Amino acid sequence: MLISSCGTNTIINESFDLPSSGWYSKNAVAFTVSIEDSLQNYDFGISIRNSINYRYSNLYVFMITEFPNGNISRDTIEFILADDAGKWLGKGWGSIKENDILLNSNLRFPLTGDYKFLIQQAMRVDTLMGINSIGLSVISNDSN
């Protein structure tokens, strides 16, 4: 399931629901972002929805970026989902927590065109249980 919302400054704000059978390590969640202005600053973020039954306090992901010119970059990112005492971070009540994490508040895309972002779980298990959805947002930052 894909959830999308649009606003005047929103380039993309989509979330992908992961299967209840788990997030297989080879299955990437893909997002395509069309950038028309390479001089604009953007807020770039990730959203993670997890069950309180998720067995880890963090989440490692591989973020693979395919640029409009065909170049590819790959980053490993760690997200902290619970504090040292085991208290879940993020918002929500009941058995689901959601974290909206701003990765960069002044990102400039070097090229115009379509960027493809692939997000894979990198937790050293074949099938990761307890992550319900992963999302990506890019919003133009008019405060530059």
ZIMO-V678606 format. One record per residue. N is the residue number from 1. OMEGA is omega in whole degrees, -180 to 180 (none if undefined). BURIAL is 1 if it has 9 or more other C-alpha atoms within 8 Angstrom, else 0. D_FIRST is the distance of its C-alpha to the first C-alpha in whole Angstrom. Layout:
n=N omega=OMEGA burial=BURIAL d_first=D_FIRST
n=N omega=OMEGA burial=BURIAL d_first=D_FIRST
This chain:
n=1 omega=-178 burial=0 d_first=0
n=2 omega=178 burial=0 d_first=4
n=3 omega=-177 burial=0 d_first=7
n=4 omega=174 burial=0 d_first=10
n=5 omega=-178 burial=0 d_first=13
n=6 omega=173 burial=1 d_first=17
n=7 omega=-176 burial=0 d_first=20
n=8 omega=-179 burial=0 d_first=24
n=9 omega=-175 burial=0 d_first=24
n=10 omega=175 burial=1 d_first=20
n=11 omega=176 burial=1 d_first=19
n=12 omega=172 burial=1 d_first=16
n=13 omega=-175 burial=1 d_first=14
n=14 omega=178 burial=1 d_first=10
n=15 omega=-179 burial=1 d_first=8
n=16 omega=177 burial=1 d_first=6
n=17 omega=180 burial=1 d_first=5
n=18 omega=-178 burial=1 d_first=8
n=19 omega=177 burial=0 d_first=9
n=20 omega=178 burial=0 d_first=12
n=21 omega=176 burial=0 d_first=15
n=22 omega=-179 burial=1 d_first=15
n=23 omega=-179 burial=1 d_first=14
n=24 omega=-173 burial=1 d_first=17
n=25 omega=-179 burial=1 d_first=19
n=26 omega=-178 burial=0 d_first=19
n=27 omega=179 burial=0 d_first=15
n=28 omega=171 burial=1 d_first=15
n=29 omega=-174 burial=1 d_first=12
n=30 omega=175 burial=0 d_first=13
n=31 omega=176 burial=1 d_first=13
n=32 omega=-178 burial=0 d_first=16
n=33 omega=177 burial=1 d_first=18
n=34 omega=-179 burial=1 d_first=21
n=35 omega=-179 burial=1 d_first=24
n=36 omega=-175 burial=0 d_first=27
n=37 omega=-179 burial=0 d_first=29
n=38 omega=178 burial=1 d_first=30
n=39 omega=-178 burial=0 d_first=33
n=40 omega=171 burial=1 d_first=30
n=41 omega=-178 burial=1 d_first=29
n=42 omega=167 burial=1 d_first=26
n=43 omega=-175 burial=1 d_first=24
n=44 omega=-176 burial=1 d_first=22
n=45 omega=179 burial=1 d_first=19
n=46 omega=172 burial=1 d_first=17
n=47 omega=-179 burial=1 d_first=15
n=48 omega=175 burial=1 d_first=15
n=49 omega=-178 burial=1 d_first=14
n=50 omega=175 burial=1 d_first=16
n=51 omega=175 burial=1 d_first=17
n=52 omega=175 burial=1 d_first=21
n=53 omega=176 burial=0 d_first=21
n=54 omega=-169 burial=1 d_first=21
n=55 omega=-179 burial=0 d_first=24
n=56 omega=177 burial=0 d_first=24
n=57 omega=-179 burial=1 d_first=25
n=58 omega=176 burial=1 d_first=24
n=59 omega=172 burial=1 d_first=21
n=60 omega=174 burial=1 d_first=22
n=61 omega=167 burial=1 d_first=20
n=62 omega=175 burial=1 d_first=21
n=63 omega=180 burial=1 d_first=20
n=64 omega=-179 burial=1 d_first=21
n=65 omega=174 burial=1 d_first=22
n=66 omega=-178 burial=1 d_first=23
n=67 omega=179 burial=1 d_first=25
n=68 omega=-180 burial=1 d_first=26
n=69 omega=177 burial=0 d_first=29
n=70 omega=177 burial=0 d_first=28
n=71 omega=-178 burial=0 d_first=29
n=72 omega=172 burial=0 d_first=27
n=73 omega=-180 burial=0 d_first=27
n=74 omega=178 burial=0 d_first=25
n=75 omega=171 burial=0 d_first=26
n=76 omega=-177 burial=0 d_first=25
n=77 omega=175 burial=0 d_first=24
n=78 omega=174 burial=0 d_first=24
n=79 omega=177 burial=0 d_first=23
n=80 omega=-176 burial=1 d_first=25
n=81 omega=178 burial=1 d_first=23
n=82 omega=179 burial=1 d_first=26
n=83 omega=-177 burial=1 d_first=30
n=84 omega=179 burial=0 d_first=33
n=85 omega=179 burial=0 d_first=33
n=86 omega=179 burial=0 d_first=30
n=87 omega=-179 burial=0 d_first=28
n=88 omega=175 burial=1 d_first=25
n=89 omega=179 burial=1 d_first=24
n=90 omega=-177 burial=1 d_first=22
n=91 omega=179 burial=0 d_first=21
n=92 omega=178 burial=0 d_first=20
n=93 omega=-177 burial=0 d_first=22
n=94 omega=-171 burial=0 d_first=21
n=95 omega=-178 burial=0 d_first=20
n=96 omega=176 burial=1 d_first=17
n=97 omega=179 burial=1 d_first=18
n=98 omega=178 burial=1 d_first=17
n=99 omega=172 burial=1 d_first=19
n=100 omega=-171 burial=1 d_first=19
n=101 omega=177 burial=0 d_first=21
n=102 omega=-180 burial=1 d_first=23
n=103 omega=-179 burial=0 d_first=24
n=104 omega=-178 burial=1 d_first=26
n=105 omega=178 burial=1 d_first=27
n=106 omega=-178 burial=0 d_first=30
n=107 omega=171 burial=1 d_first=28
n=108 omega=176 burial=1 d_first=29
n=109 omega=-174 burial=1 d_first=28
n=110 omega=-177 burial=0 d_first=31
n=111 omega=169 burial=0 d_first=30
n=112 omega=-180 burial=1 d_first=28
n=113 omega=-177 burial=0 d_first=25
n=114 omega=173 burial=1 d_first=22
n=115 omega=176 burial=1 d_first=21
n=116 omega=178 burial=1 d_first=19
n=117 omega=177 burial=1 d_first=18
n=118 omega=-180 burial=1 d_first=17
n=119 omega=178 burial=1 d_first=16
n=120 omega=174 burial=1 d_first=17
n=121 omega=-176 burial=1 d_first=18
n=122 omega=-173 burial=1 d_first=22
n=123 omega=178 burial=1 d_first=23
n=124 omega=169 burial=0 d_first=25
n=125 omega=-179 burial=0 d_first=24
n=126 omega=-178 burial=0 d_first=22
n=127 omega=-177 burial=0 d_first=19
n=128 omega=180 burial=1 d_first=18
n=129 omega=171 burial=1 d_first=17
n=130 omega=172 burial=1 d_first=17
n=131 omega=-173 burial=1 d_first=14
n=132 omega=179 burial=1 d_first=11
n=133 omega=177 burial=1 d_first=9
n=134 omega=-177 burial=1 d_first=11
n=135 omega=180 burial=1 d_first=11
n=136 omega=176 burial=1 d_first=14
n=137 omega=173 burial=1 d_first=16
n=138 omega=-176 burial=1 d_first=19
n=139 omega=179 burial=1 d_first=22
n=140 omega=-176 burial=1 d_first=25
n=141 omega=-176 burial=1 d_first=28
n=142 omega=-178 burial=0 d_first=31
n=143 omega=-178 burial=0 d_first=33
n=144 omega=none burial=0 d_first=34
